[in-house]
Amino acid sequence: MRRQYLSGGLPVPEGMDAKYRASFRRMLDLVAELHRSGVTIVAGTDALPGFSLHRELELYVQAGIPNADVLRIATLTAAQILKRDHDLGTIEAGKLADFIIVDGDPTRNMSDIRRIVTVVKDGLVFDPNALYAEVGVRQ
């Protein structure tokens, strides 16, 4: 996985850079149109869990979806789709304590979602730096 992320993926063929960028922009435009049209979008990626989701949320904002909507997509909407919103998706008394604390305000800058200070999972508190060190991630 480390090698894959450090390699940067496949090279863009000679002379295709502008076409690839335009194609990517069209993909973002499609996601924005789906959102505006009321199509349910659920955040989730087949890539490395715990890392790639951050980029996906940033791309939703880049597509034009408001930050608050993107956070809702990643939390409450996902819980609703899984029919788990009775115990997940929002921070409320009686719900499971699964959340992160970030140094920043992702309602203003979605990239702040990467600045995790504390992880709470099943009511247990974790230090993200210790978690990263455990799996060999250098920050």
Residue, then its C-alpha position, 0 to 999 in steps of 0.5 A: m500500500r505504501r509503495q502504491y501511494l508513494s508512486g503516484g499512480l499511472p503516468v498520464p500519456e503524452g499530450m493527454d493532461a488537459k483531456y484528463r483534467a477536463s474529464f475529472r472536472r466533468m466527473l465532479d460536475l456530475v456529482a454536484e448535479l446528482h446532489r442538486s437533483g436530490v440523489t442520495i450520495v453516500a461517502g465511502t471508498d474502496a481505497l485504504p480505509g481511514f485515509s482515502l475518505h478524507r480526499e473523497l470529502e474534499l472532492y465533494v466540496q470541490a464539486g460544489i457541495p456545501n461543507a455542511d452537506v458533505l459532513r452530513i453525507a459522511t455521517l447521518t446519511a451513511a447511518q440512515i442508509l444502513k438503517r443505523d441512525h438510531d444509534l449512529g450518525t449524530i452526537e446525541a445522548g443514548k447513541l454510540a460514541d463514535f466520532i473524531i475531534v479535529d483541530g479546525d473547522p471542516t464546515r469552513n475548510m474540509s481539509d481540516i478533517r485531516r487534522i485529527v486530534t482525538v478518535v472516540k470509537d465505542g466510547l474508547v478514546f484513542d490518540p491518532n498519533a499512536l494509532y498511526a505509529e502502530v501501523g507504521v504511518r509516518q506523519 
